[in-house]
Amino acid sequence: MRRAVKTGGGIVRTKVTQGGRIVIPAEMRRRLGIEIGSDVNLTLDGDSVRILTQKESIRMAQALFRKMVPEGVSLVDELIADRRREAANE
């Protein structure tokens, strides 16, 4: 297997191997907290592929939903109230 080659500017060149596998260099894995067996998410970003840790994906989803919920509204409280209404109607 070929080693990743640092090309400057934080860019690392690596090869795609059989089965579409790529190697994420150890320094990058360490900085991102990716360990063997860690789940990561891949997204297409134009003509690029982004690799996101589960933690980062969750943070991004929370930020997105936070924008949709009016300030002072608790979705947990609303869900509990909905469940109580449903239970009362049964």
DRENLUMMAR-844471 format. One record per residue: y, z, x of N, C-alpha, C in turn. Coordinates in Angstrom, 2 decimals, always signed. Example, Ala and Ser with C-alpha at 12.3 -4.5 7.8 and 13.67 -1.06 7.14 Angstrom:
BEGIN
+---------+---------+---------+---------+---------+---------+---------+---------+---------+
!    n.yy !    n.zz !    n.xx !   ca.yy !   ca.zz !   ca.xx !    c.yy !    c.zz !    c.xx !
+---------+---------+---------+---------+---------+---------+---------+---------+---------+
!   -5.69 !   +7.80 !  +13.19 !   -4.50 !   +7.80 !  +12.30 !   -3.30 !   +7.80 !  +13.20 !
!   -2.25 !   +7.08 !  +12.85 !   -1.06 !   +7.14 !  +13.67 !   +0.03 !   +7.87 !  +12.90 !
+---------+---------+---------+---------+---------+---------+---------+---------+---------+
//
This chain:
BEGIN
+---------+---------+---------+---------+---------+---------+---------+---------+---------+
!    n.yy !    n.zz !    n.xx !   ca.yy !   ca.zz !   ca.xx !    c.yy !    c.zz !    c.xx !
+---------+---------+---------+---------+---------+---------+---------+---------+---------+
!   -1.18 !   +0.00 !   +0.85 !   +0.00 !   +0.00 !   +0.00 !   +1.24 !   +0.00 !   +0.89 !
!   +2.23 !   -0.77 !   +0.50 !   +3.47 !   -0.84 !   +1.28 !   +4.35 !   +0.35 !   +0.98 !
!   +5.04 !   +0.80 !   +1.99 !   +5.99 !   +1.90 !   +1.81 !   +7.30 !   +1.36 !   +1.24 !
!   +7.99 !   +2.21 !   +0.50 !   +9.32 !   +1.84 !   +0.01 !  +10.26 !   +1.71 !   +1.21 !
!  +11.20 !   +0.81 !   +1.11 !  +12.13 !   +0.57 !   +2.21 !  +13.54 !   +0.86 !   +1.72 !
!  +14.21 !   +1.78 !   +2.40 !  +15.59 !   +2.11 !   +2.05 !  +16.49 !   +0.98 !   +2.50 !
!  +17.31 !   +0.47 !   +1.58 !  +18.18 !   -0.66 !   +1.92 !  +19.65 !   -0.29 !   +1.91 !
!  +19.96 !   +0.98 !   +1.81 !  +21.36 !   +1.42 !   +1.83 !  +21.92 !   +1.61 !   +0.44 !
!  +22.96 !   +2.43 !   +0.32 !  +23.62 !   +2.65 !   -0.96 !  +22.75 !   +3.33 !   -2.00 !
!  +21.71 !   +4.04 !   -1.57 !  +20.84 !   +4.71 !   -2.52 !  +19.82 !   +3.80 !   -3.16 !
!  +19.82 !   +2.54 !   -2.79 !  +18.87 !   +1.58 !   -3.35 !  +17.60 !   +1.61 !   -2.51 !
!  +16.47 !   +1.63 !   -3.17 !  +15.19 !   +1.61 !   -2.49 !  +14.40 !   +0.42 !   -3.00 !
!  +13.90 !   -0.38 !   -2.08 !  +13.08 !   -1.53 !   -2.46 !  +11.62 !   -1.13 !   -2.36 !
!  +10.86 !   -1.51 !   -3.37 !   +9.43 !   -1.25 !   -3.39 !   +8.75 !   -2.44 !   -4.04 !
!   +7.45 !   -2.48 !   -4.03 !   +6.69 !   -3.59 !   -4.61 !   +6.04 !   -3.15 !   -5.92 !
!   +5.87 !   -4.12 !   -6.81 !   +5.07 !   -3.91 !   -8.00 !   +3.64 !   -4.24 !   -7.61 !
!   +2.73 !   -3.31 !   -7.83 !   +1.34 !   -3.51 !   -7.44 !   +0.50 !   -3.82 !   -8.67 !
!   -0.80 !   -3.96 !   -8.44 !   -1.72 !   -4.31 !   -9.52 !   -1.55 !   -3.35 !  -10.70 !
!   -1.60 !   -3.91 !  -11.89 !   -1.44 !   -3.11 !  -13.09 !   +0.01 !   -2.77 !  -13.40 !
!   +0.95 !   -3.39 !  -12.67 !   +2.37 !   -3.15 !  -12.93 !   +2.87 !   -1.83 !  -12.36 !
!   +2.15 !   -1.24 !  -11.44 !   +2.54 !   +0.05 !  -10.88 !   +3.65 !   -0.11 !   -9.85 !
!   +4.55 !   +0.87 !   -9.87 !   +5.57 !   +0.96 !   -8.83 !   +5.54 !   +2.37 !   -8.27 !
!   +6.00 !   +2.52 !   -7.04 !   +6.05 !   +3.84 !   -6.41 !   +7.48 !   +4.33 !   -6.46 !
!   +7.67 !   +5.53 !   -6.99 !   +8.98 !   +6.19 !   -6.93 !   +8.94 !   +7.05 !   -5.68 !
!   +9.82 !   +6.80 !   -4.72 !   +9.78 !   +7.55 !   -3.46 !   +9.88 !   +9.06 !   -3.69 !
!   +9.24 !   +9.81 !   -2.79 !   +9.15 !  +11.27 !   -2.90 !  +10.52 !  +11.94 !   -3.03 !
!  +11.50 !  +11.48 !   -2.25 !  +12.84 !  +12.10 !   -2.32 !  +13.44 !  +11.93 !   -3.70 !
!  +13.28 !  +10.77 !   -4.32 !  +13.81 !  +10.54 !   -5.67 !  +13.06 !  +11.40 !   -6.68 !
!  +11.74 !  +11.47 !   -6.56 !  +10.95 !  +12.31 !   -7.48 !  +11.38 !  +13.76 !   -7.36 !
!  +11.56 !  +14.22 !   -6.15 !  +11.95 !  +15.62 !   -5.93 !  +13.31 !  +15.90 !   -6.56 !
!  +14.27 !  +15.01 !   -6.33 !  +15.63 !  +15.22 !   -6.88 !  +15.65 !  +15.20 !   -8.40 !
!  +14.75 !  +14.40 !   -9.00 !  +14.69 !  +14.30 !  -10.46 !  +13.74 !  +15.31 !  -11.08 !
!  +12.98 !  +16.03 !  -10.25 !  +12.02 !  +17.00 !  -10.78 !  +10.79 !  +16.34 !  -11.37 !
!  +10.47 !  +15.13 !  -10.90 !   +9.29 !  +14.42 !  -11.38 !   +8.11 !  +14.82 !  -10.50 !
!   +7.06 !  +15.34 !  -11.12 !   +5.86 !  +15.73 !  -10.41 !   +4.71 !  +14.86 !  -10.88 !
!   +3.59 !  +14.91 !  -10.17 !   +2.42 !  +14.15 !  -10.59 !   +2.04 !  +14.60 !  -12.00 !
!   +1.87 !  +13.64 !  -12.88 !   +1.54 !  +13.94 !  -14.28 !   +2.75 !  +14.08 !  -15.19 !
!   +3.96 !  +14.07 !  -14.62 !   +5.17 !  +14.17 !  -15.45 !   +5.30 !  +12.93 !  -16.32 !
!   +5.77 !  +13.13 !  -17.52 !   +6.09 !  +12.01 !  -18.41 !   +7.49 !  +11.52 !  -18.09 !
!   +7.66 !  +10.22 !  -18.07 !   +8.98 !   +9.61 !  -17.92 !   +9.12 !   +8.55 !  -19.00 !
!  +10.34 !   +8.20 !  -19.32 !  +10.62 !   +7.16 !  -20.30 !  +11.27 !   +5.98 !  -19.60 !
!  +10.84 !   +4.79 !  -19.96 !  +11.42 !   +3.57 !  -19.42 !  +12.22 !   +2.89 !  -20.52 !
!  +13.42 !   +2.44 !  -20.18 !  +14.22 !   +1.69 !  -21.14 !  +14.75 !   +0.44 !  -20.47 !
!  +14.86 !   -0.62 !  -21.26 !  +15.51 !   -1.83 !  -20.78 !  +17.00 !   -1.65 !  -20.93 !
!  +17.73 !   -1.93 !  -19.87 !  +19.18 !   -1.81 !  -19.86 !  +19.70 !   -3.14 !  -19.33 !
!  +19.88 !   -4.11 !  -20.24 !  +20.24 !   -5.45 !  -19.83 !  +19.07 !   -6.07 !  -19.09 !
!  +19.29 !   -6.45 !  -17.85 !  +18.23 !   -7.02 !  -17.02 !  +17.61 !   -5.99 !  -16.09 !
!  +17.83 !   -4.72 !  -16.36 !  +17.32 !   -3.64 !  -15.52 !  +16.40 !   -2.72 !  -16.32 !
!  +15.60 !   -1.99 !  -15.60 !  +14.75 !   -0.95 !  -16.20 !  +15.26 !   +0.39 !  -15.71 !
!  +15.49 !   +1.31 !  -16.64 !  +15.91 !   +2.67 !  -16.27 !  +14.73 !   +3.59 !  -16.45 !
!  +14.54 !   +4.49 !  -15.51 !  +13.51 !   +5.51 !  -15.60 !  +14.21 !   +6.83 !  -15.88 !
!  +13.87 !   +7.44 !  -17.01 !  +14.49 !   +8.70 !  -17.41 !  +13.44 !   +9.79 !  -17.46 !
!  +13.79 !  +10.96 !  -16.98 !  +12.90 !  +12.11 !  -17.12 !  +12.91 !  +12.53 !  -18.59 !
!  +11.90 !  +13.26 !  -19.00 !  +11.86 !  +13.77 !  -20.37 !  +13.09 !  +14.64 !  -20.63 !
!  +13.44 !  +15.47 !  -19.65 !  +14.60 !  +16.36 !  -19.80 !  +15.87 !  +15.57 !  -20.06 !
!  +16.07 !  +14.49 !  -19.31 !  +17.27 !  +13.66 !  -19.48 !  +17.24 !  +12.93 !  -20.82 !
!  +16.08 !  +12.44 !  -21.23 !  +15.96 !  +11.77 !  -22.52 !  +16.30 !  +12.71 !  -23.66 !
!  +15.82 !  +13.95 !  -23.58 !  +16.12 !  +14.95 !  -24.61 !  +17.61 !  +15.26 !  -24.62 !
!  +18.21 !  +15.42 !  -23.43 !  +19.64 !  +15.71 !  -23.34 !  +20.47 !  +14.60 !  -23.98 !
!  +20.08 !  +13.35 !  -23.72 !  +20.80 !  +12.21 !  -24.29 !  +20.65 !  +12.17 !  -25.81 !
!  +19.44 !  +12.43 !  -26.31 !  +19.22 !  +12.44 !  -27.76 !  +20.03 !  +13.55 !  -28.42 !
!  +20.06 !  +14.73 !  -27.81 !  +20.83 !  +15.84 !  -28.36 !  +22.31 !  +15.50 !  -28.40 !
!  +22.82 !  +14.88 !  -27.36 !  +24.24 !  +14.49 !  -27.32 !  +24.55 !  +13.48 !  -28.41 !
!  +23.63 !  +12.53 !  -28.63 !  +23.83 !  +11.53 !  -29.68 !  +23.88 !  +12.17 !  -31.06 !
!  +22.92 !  +13.06 !  -31.34 !  +22.89 !  +13.70 !  -32.65 !  +24.05 !  +14.67 !  -32.83 !
!  +24.47 !  +15.30 !  -31.74 !  +25.59 !  +16.23 !  -31.81 !  +26.84 !  +15.52 !  -32.33 !
!  +27.01 !  +14.25 !  -31.97 !  +28.16 !  +13.47 !  -32.44 !  +28.09 !  +13.19 !  -33.93 !
!  +26.88 !  +13.18 !  -34.50 !  +26.69 !  +12.83 !  -35.91 !  +26.80 !  +14.02 !  -36.85 !
!  +26.73 !  +15.22 !  -36.31 !  +26.75 !  +16.42 !  -37.14 !  +28.15 !  +17.01 !  -37.12 !
!  +28.74 !  +17.20 !  -38.31 !  +30.08 !  +17.78 !  -38.35 !  +30.12 !  +19.17 !  -37.72 !
!  +31.24 !  +19.48 !  -37.10 !  +31.39 !  +20.79 !  -36.46 !  +31.22 !  +21.90 !  -37.49 !
!  +30.50 !  +22.94 !  -37.12 !  +30.28 !  +24.08 !  -38.00 !  +29.08 !  +23.93 !  -38.90 !
!  +28.41 !  +22.78 !  -38.87 !  +27.22 !  +22.57 !  -39.70 !  +25.99 !  +22.87 !  -38.87 !
!  +25.09 !  +23.66 !  -39.45 !  +23.83 !  +23.98 !  -38.78 !  +22.72 !  +23.19 !  -39.48 !
!  +22.11 !  +22.26 !  -38.75 !  +21.02 !  +21.50 !  -39.34 !  +19.82 !  +22.38 !  -39.65 !
!  +19.63 !  +23.42 !  -38.86 !  +18.54 !  +24.35 !  -39.12 !  +18.77 !  +25.05 !  -40.45 !
!  +19.99 !  +25.55 !  -40.67 !  +20.29 !  +26.22 !  -41.94 !  +20.15 !  +25.26 !  -43.12 !
!  +20.56 !  +24.01 !  -42.94 !  +20.43 !  +23.02 !  -44.02 !  +18.96 !  +22.72 !  -44.32 !
!  +18.15 !  +22.62 !  -43.28 !  +16.72 !  +22.37 !  -43.48 !  +16.07 !  +23.53 !  -44.21 !
!  +16.39 !  +24.76 !  -43.81 !  +15.83 !  +25.93 !  -44.49 !  +16.24 !  +25.95 !  -45.95 !
!  +17.51 !  +25.66 !  -46.22 !  +17.99 !  +25.64 !  -47.61 !  +17.26 !  +24.56 !  -48.42 !
!  +17.05 !  +23.39 !  -47.83 !  +16.30 !  +22.33 !  -48.52 !  +14.89 !  +22.77 !  -48.84 !
!  +14.22 !  +23.40 !  -47.88 !  +12.84 !  +23.87 !  -48.10 !  +12.79 !  +24.92 !  -49.20 !
!  +13.76 !  +25.79 !  -49.22 !  +13.79 !  +26.83 !  -50.26 !  +14.00 !  +26.22 !  -51.64 !
!  +14.87 !  +25.18 !  -51.74 !  +15.09 !  +24.50 !  -53.02 !  +13.80 !  +23.81 !  -53.46 !
!  +13.12 !  +23.15 !  -52.52 !  +11.85 !  +22.47 !  -52.85 !  +10.81 !  +23.47 !  -53.33 !
!  +10.73 !  +24.61 !  -52.65 !   +9.75 !  +25.64 !  -53.02 !  +10.07 !  +26.21 !  -54.40 !
!  +11.36 !  +26.37 !  -54.71 !  +11.76 !  +26.90 !  -56.01 !  +11.44 !  +25.93 !  -57.13 !
!  +11.43 !  +24.65 !  -56.84 !  +11.14 !  +23.62 !  -57.86 !   +9.64 !  +23.40 !  -58.09 !
!   +8.81 !  +23.98 !  -57.25 !   +7.35 !  +23.79 !  -57.41 !   +6.76 !  +24.67 !  -58.45 !
+---------+---------+---------+---------+---------+---------+---------+---------+---------+
//
